[in-house]
Amino acid sequence: MNGAESLVHTLIACGIDTVFANPGTSEMHFVAALDRIPGITCVLCLDETVASGAADAFWRVNRRPAATLLHCGPGLGNALANLHNARRGRSGIVNIVGDQATYHRPLDAPLTADTEGWARSISGFLRTATSAATVGRDAADAVAAAYTGTIATLILPADTAWTEGGVIGAPQPVGARPVPAAATIAALADVLRSGEPAMLLMGGRTLNDATLRAASAIVAGTGAKMLAEVFNARMERGQGRPPIERIPYPIDAAIASLAWRRSIRMVRPRSPRCRRNSAWHRLKSP
């Protein structure tokens, strides 16, 4: 078993069944393994932006990761815009990037690039395989990271794919999502019952049918209001679902939508730190 075959078997064992690929010569052994080994679907994409965008959409729809296959640093560079969107959407992706053989990199081939440097800007997990024997373990770690909702990039030098001695990696435990302490929940309930103007600001994975129904029941019982973040990875809407408005995009309108509040309780939105969220900072200013 070579490193590429161990990679495919590991991906399947860890629950990855789809790869969106725009490969080149450096990735041919991985492509051949995908073709030979049943249990995983490889979708050929004609551009890296398509591959990365499809993997982002796969997470948003299925809430589980797919993999990409990109051709060396320049292929990763072509995919960066949609990988940036995926990072902002908190999408989990196993991002596999080919590279020159380890002994060939010093010769500065045309596609040699600072692949790790480019990957660092969009990756919550980043590793470069160093041997065929470790590819499976590296892949298992990457999948576990992707399941937490991050981009996990594994750089695969060509010789770690074609060399014999691959070992299938065992699936790694995925950490449970944090749950607020009972005392925190009780304190929030007291605020909502107090009758003061309060708002639930919804974001992240909470904009699904079940959570929206629970939040709607809280709003109906307490007189609070609920709003969604301006930008959301996915929001379930349609007939029969509780309606929810978003904070307006223009800053003055956003300030007006928040100004009445006495208490804002955030339900998994992003921390309001960016310039576009300056409405928060203007509300806090004297």
FENQUI-V267079 format. One record per residue. PHI is phi in radians with two decimals (none if undefined). D_CENTER is the distance of its C-alpha to the mean C-alpha in whole Angstrom. Layout:
# FENQUI-V267079
PHI&D_CENTER / PHI&D_CENTER
This chain:
# FENQUI-V267079
none&31 / -1.57&29 / -1.10&26 / -1.11&24 / -1.15&25 / -1.12&24 / -1.13&21 / -1.10&21 / -1.06&22 / -1.18&20 / -1.00&17 / -1.12&19 / -1.08&20 / -1.64&17 / 1.68&16 / -1.57&14 / -2.12&17 / -2.46&15 / -2.20&15 / -1.74&15 / -2.15&18 / -2.31&20 / -1.53&22 / -2.34&25 / -1.07&27 / -1.15&26 / -1.89&23 / -1.11&26 / -1.21&27 / -1.19&23 / -1.06&24 / -1.09&27 / -1.16&26 / -1.07&23 / -1.28&26 / -1.47&28 / -1.71&26 / -1.28&26 / 1.90&23 / -2.50&20 / -1.85&20 / -1.85&20 / -1.84&19 / -1.31&21 / -2.01&20 / -1.48&22 / -2.70&20 / -1.16&17 / -1.13&16 / -1.20&16 / -1.07&14 / -1.24&11 / -1.16&11 / -1.17&12 / -1.15&9 / -1.08&7 / -1.10&10 / -1.01&10 / -1.14&7 / -1.11&9 / -1.47&12 / -1.74&12 / 1.03&9 / -2.59&9 / -1.44&8 / -1.92&10 / -1.97&11 / -1.91&12 / -2.38&16 / -2.11&17 / -1.65&20 / 1.02&21 / -1.00&20 / -1.07&21 / -1.11&19 / -1.07&16 / -1.02&18 / -1.13&18 / -1.58&14 / -1.07&13 / -1.07&14 / -1.30&11 / -1.19&9 / -1.08&10 / -1.05&9 / -1.12&5 / -1.10&5 / -1.14&8 / -1.47&6 / 1.00&4 / -1.49&2 / -1.59&3 / -2.43&6 / -1.63&9 / -1.77&10 / -1.74&14 / -2.12&16 / -1.23&20 / -2.74&23 / -1.09&27 / -0.98&28 / -0.97&29 / -1.42&32 / -1.65&32 / -0.98&30 / -1.07&33 / -1.45&34 / 0.98&32 / -1.11&31 / -0.95&30 / -1.71&27 / -1.15&27 / -2.64&24 / -1.42&22 / -1.08&19 / -1.10&18 / -1.08&19 / -1.18&17 / -1.20&14 / -1.07&14 / -1.23&13 / -2.15&10 / -1.88&9 / -1.56&9 / -2.37&11 / -2.52&13 / -2.62&17 / -1.93&19 / -1.12&21 / -1.94&25 / -2.80&27 / -1.05&27 / -1.19&27 / -1.82&24 / -1.03&22 / -1.06&21 / -1.11&21 / -1.05&18 / -1.15&16 / -1.09&16 / -1.13&15 / -1.13&12 / -1.11&11 / -1.03&12 / -1.15&9 / -1.10&7 / -1.12&8 / -1.46&8 / 1.63&4 / -2.41&4 / -1.52&5 / -1.90&8 / -1.76&11 / -2.03&15 / -1.55&17 / -2.07&20 / -1.01&24 / -1.03&26 / -1.25&28 / -1.28&26 / -1.50&25 / -1.56&29 / -1.32&31 / -1.24&32 / 1.84&31 / -1.18&28 / -2.23&27 / -1.19&24 / -1.43&22 / -1.42&22 / -0.97&19 / -1.74&18 / -1.13&18 / -1.77&14 / -1.07&15 / -1.22&16 / -1.15&14 / -1.13&17 / -2.03&20 / -1.05&22 / -1.14&26 / -1.01&28 / -1.13&30 / -1.15&27 / -1.09&27 / -1.10&31 / -1.14&31 / -1.13&29 / -1.09&31 / -1.07&34 / -1.10&33 / -1.15&32 / -1.37&35 / -1.24&37 / 1.56&38 / -1.27&36 / -1.03&34 / -2.29&31 / -2.48&27 / -1.72&24 / -1.72&21 / -1.69&18 / -2.83&15 / 1.05&11 / -1.45&12 / -1.40&15 / -1.55&16 / -1.95&17 / -0.99&21 / -1.12&22 / -1.23&20 / -1.10&22 / -1.16&25 / -1.13&25 / -1.13&25 / -1.09&27 / -1.15&30 / -1.10&29 / -1.08&30 / -1.12&33 / -1.52&34 / -2.11&34 / 1.45&34 / -1.24&31 / -2.13&29 / -2.21&25 / -2.32&23 / -1.84&19 / -0.99&18 / -1.13&18 / -1.94&15 / -2.36&13 / -1.14&10 / -2.83&12 / -2.32&16 / -1.45&18 / -2.25&22 / 2.19&25 / -1.00&28 / 1.60&29 / -1.65&26 / -1.08&26 / -1.28&26 / -2.56&24 / -1.63&24 / -1.73&22 / -1.02&23 / -1.03&25 / -1.26&23 / -1.10&27 / -1.11&27 / -1.08&31 / -1.18&30 / -1.12&27 / -1.07&30 / -1.10&32 / -1.26&29 / -1.85&29 / -1.14&32 / -1.31&34 / -1.26&32 / -1.85&33 / -2.52&30 / -2.06&26 / -1.89&24 / -1.55&20 / -1.94&18 / 1.07&15 / -1.49&15 / -1.26&14 / -1.11&17 / -1.36&19 / -1.97&20 / -1.44&19 / -1.07&22 / -1.11&21 / -1.66&22 / -1.11&25 / -0.99&27 / -1.08&26 / -1.23&27 / -1.24&30 / -1.15&31 / -1.45&31 / -1.26&33 / -1.05&37
